[in-house]
Amino acid sequence: MYPSRFRYEAPRSLAEAISLLHEGGEAKVLAGGQSLVPLMKLRFATPELLVDINNIGGLDYHREDADGTLRVGALCRHADLERSALLPGKQPTMAAAAPLIADPIVRNRGTLVGSLCHADPQGDWASVMVALGGSVVAQGPTGRRTIPVADFVTGPFENVLAPDEIAVEAVVPPHRGTPAGGYLKLERRVGDFATVGVAVAVETSGGTVTRAGIALTGVGGSTIACTEAAGALTGQALTPQVIEQAADLAAGAAKPRTDHRGSAEYKRHMVRTFVVRILSRTGPAAGEQAAAGQPGPGPEAERAA
Ligand SMILES: Cc1cc2nc3c(=O)[nH]c(=O)nc-3n(C[C@H](O)[C@H](O)[C@H](O)COP(=O)(O)OP(=O)(O)OC[C@H]3O[C@@H](n4cnc5c(N)ncnc54)[C@H](O)[C@@H]3O)c2cc1C
């Protein structure tokens, strides 16, 4: 099917893009187009105005500030993050997730920020960013505001952006300890959306977890933040008992439905298995070995078929 008729604008500055959105009417921002264009072709989205931000310079970065804050610009593609030299040492959970998003063609165009805005319950980046305590920076006619990713998504395919706001970057706060963690995804075939996805991000110091985040993809109406499971890790050493307890709590937080991809019971079991697997392989010992320049198992990045 062809999209319905729309006006197309490709501004060269953020100010111009925001002023186009501010004109009113149903407008959509076009970033990688990997979710929006299929929706338009199916006529599930019928914007009157498309504001293509790809001609706006300076939005394709991912970089670390002096204080360790990580910033991902609105035009940073999944592939940029997959090939990043920065992420493996700084953000193992992001490094693990990037190669698991879709397929190489989608990764070449699609963006992390676009994925957060799209708010698909099966989007992988939202869980990763929730586990990391990340935020979205939105810019509108009156300036910028920062919204935690956990509050940014209000439901399936819904976010808190005003019609004349653009998400300009995603931000991950600096880590205080040694970062470790990973992302595991159960998919029917390579490149598919998650049947179950689990993001785990921990920071450790002296063998103790100083911060933890666990979030789930595809096992509920939106990304699930497993706050109780993360709380069970904080202040603890990653012993088998502590890991098992967190895994049980994460599995309990999942709200899977039985469908053609598997039973609710099976999906819950996979959540538990993934939490145990990530934490067992990327515990503090591994992270601190890596920080000391010794070989460790590296970030957890594995598809599970
Ligand atoms: C075949 C296929 C397989 C896929 N598999 C996966 C997968 O396994 N895992 C996964 O996570 N995703 C998957 N995706 C989705 C993909 O990751 C998209 O890239 C992502 O969801 C949207 O990013 P985008 O940059 O393409 O956004 P677009 O398609 O350009 O936009 C998506 C929505 O977000 C809005 N938007 C985008 N950027 C901004 C912004 N800066 N400010 C305000 N609003 C904005 C748009 O208006 C639109 O409503 C898949 C897509 C396809 C086509």
The ligand as an SDF file (V2000), in Angstrom:
LIG
                    3D

 53 58  0  0  0  0  0  0  0  0999 V2000
   12.2170   -5.3620    9.7800 C   0  0  0  0  0  0  0  0  0  0  0  0
   12.3760   -4.5880   11.0540 C   0  0  0  0  0  0  0  0  0  0  0  0
   12.8360   -5.2540   12.1820 C   0  0  0  0  0  0  0  0  0  0  0  0
   12.9990   -4.5510   13.3730 C   0  0  0  0  0  0  0  0  0  0  0  0
   13.4580   -5.2300   14.4630 N   0  0  0  0  0  0  0  0  0  0  0  0
   13.6640   -4.5650   15.6320 C   0  0  0  0  0  0  0  0  0  0  0  0
   14.1850   -5.2290   16.7690 C   0  0  0  0  0  0  0  0  0  0  0  0
   14.5220   -6.4030   16.7540 O   0  0  0  0  0  0  0  0  0  0  0  0
   14.3350   -4.5070   17.8980 N   0  0  0  0  0  0  0  0  0  0  0  0
   14.0260   -3.1650   17.9790 C   0  0  0  0  0  0  0  0  0  0  0  0
   14.1920   -2.5770   19.0270 O   0  0  0  0  0  0  0  0  0  0  0  0
   13.5510   -2.5110   16.9030 N   0  0  0  0  0  0  0  0  0  0  0  0
   13.3660   -3.1690   15.7360 C   0  0  0  0  0  0  0  0  0  0  0  0
   12.8790   -2.4890   14.6470 N   0  0  0  0  0  0  0  0  0  0  0  0
   12.5560   -1.0450   14.7690 C   0  0  0  0  0  0  0  0  0  0  0  0
   13.8220   -0.2280   14.5290 C   0  0  0  0  0  0  0  0  0  0  0  0
   14.7060   -0.3950   15.6170 O   0  0  0  0  0  0  0  0  0  0  0  0
   13.5590    1.2680   14.3420 C   0  0  0  0  0  0  0  0  0  0  0  0
   14.7530    1.8210   13.9160 O   0  0  0  0  0  0  0  0  0  0  0  0
   13.1220    2.0550   15.5610 C   0  0  0  0  0  0  0  0  0  0  0  0
   12.0100    1.5060   16.1910 O   0  0  0  0  0  0  0  0  0  0  0  0
   12.6910    3.4770   15.1820 C   0  0  0  0  0  0  0  0  0  0  0  0
   13.7940    4.2490   14.9130 O   0  0  0  0  0  0  0  0  0  0  0  0
   13.8160    5.1690   13.6310 P   0  0  0  0  0  0  0  0  0  0  0  0
   14.9900    6.0650   13.7990 O   0  0  0  0  0  0  0  0  0  0  0  0
   13.7580    4.3330   12.4050 O   0  0  0  0  0  0  0  0  0  0  0  0
   12.4830    6.0290   13.8330 O   0  0  0  0  0  0  0  0  0  0  0  0
   11.3250    6.4810   12.7880 P   0  0  0  0  0  0  0  0  0  0  0  0
   10.7650    5.2680   12.0990 O   0  0  0  0  0  0  0  0  0  0  0  0
   11.8590    7.5580   11.9310 O   0  0  0  0  0  0  0  0  0  0  0  0
   10.2900    7.0620   13.8110 O   0  0  0  0  0  0  0  0  0  0  0  0
    9.5660    6.2300   14.6970 C   0  0  0  0  0  0  0  0  0  0  0  0
    8.6160    7.0910   15.5400 C   0  0  0  0  0  0  0  0  0  0  0  0
    9.3560    7.8990   16.4470 O   0  0  0  0  0  0  0  0  0  0  0  0
    9.1970    9.2940   16.1560 C   0  0  0  0  0  0  0  0  0  0  0  0
   10.5190    9.8910   16.2550 N   0  0  0  0  0  0  0  0  0  0  0  0
   11.6870    9.4000   15.7520 C   0  0  0  0  0  0  0  0  0  0  0  0
   12.7120   10.1760   16.1030 N   0  0  0  0  0  0  0  0  0  0  0  0
   12.1950   11.1980   16.8250 C   0  0  0  0  0  0  0  0  0  0  0  0
   12.7670   12.3200   17.4780 C   0  0  0  0  0  0  0  0  0  0  0  0
   14.0870   12.5360   17.4440 N   0  0  0  0  0  0  0  0  0  0  0  0
   11.9570   13.1680   18.1420 N   0  0  0  0  0  0  0  0  0  0  0  0
   10.6110   12.9490   18.1780 C   0  0  0  0  0  0  0  0  0  0  0  0
   10.0000   11.8900   17.5910 N   0  0  0  0  0  0  0  0  0  0  0  0
   10.8000   11.0350   16.9230 C   0  0  0  0  0  0  0  0  0  0  0  0
    8.6030    9.3620   14.7550 C   0  0  0  0  0  0  0  0  0  0  0  0
    7.8300   10.5160   14.5630 O   0  0  0  0  0  0  0  0  0  0  0  0
    7.7920    8.0850   14.7100 C   0  0  0  0  0  0  0  0  0  0  0  0
    6.5540    8.2710   15.3490 O   0  0  0  0  0  0  0  0  0  0  0  0
   12.6990   -3.1590   13.4390 C   0  0  0  0  0  0  0  0  0  0  0  0
   12.2480   -2.4930   12.2900 C   0  0  0  0  0  0  0  0  0  0  0  0
   12.0850   -3.1970   11.1160 C   0  0  0  0  0  0  0  0  0  0  0  0
   11.6220   -2.4710    9.8820 C   0  0  0  0  0  0  0  0  0  0  0  0
  1  2  1  0
  2  3  1  0
  2 52  2  0
  3  4  2  0
  4  5  1  0
  4 50  1  0
  5  6  2  0
  6  7  1  0
  6 13  1  0
  7  8  2  0
  7  9  1  0
  9 10  1  0
 10 11  2  0
 10 12  1  0
 12 13  2  0
 13 14  1  0
 14 15  1  0
 14 50  1  0
 15 16  1  0
 16 17  1  0
 16 18  1  0
 18 19  1  0
 18 20  1  0
 20 21  1  0
 20 22  1  0
 22 23  1  0
 23 24  1  0
 24 25  2  0
 24 26  1  0
 24 27  1  0
 27 28  1  0
 28 29  2  0
 28 30  1  0
 28 31  1  0
 31 32  1  0
 32 33  1  0
 33 34  1  0
 33 48  1  0
 34 35  1  0
 35 36  1  0
 35 46  1  0
 36 37  1  0
 36 45  1  0
 37 38  2  0
 38 39  1  0
 39 40  1  0
 39 45  2  0
 40 41  1  0
 40 42  2  0
 42 43  1  0
 43 44  2  0
 44 45  1  0
 46 47  1  0
 46 48  1  0
 48 49  1  0
 50 51  2  0
 51 52  1  0
 52 53  1  0
M  END
$$$$
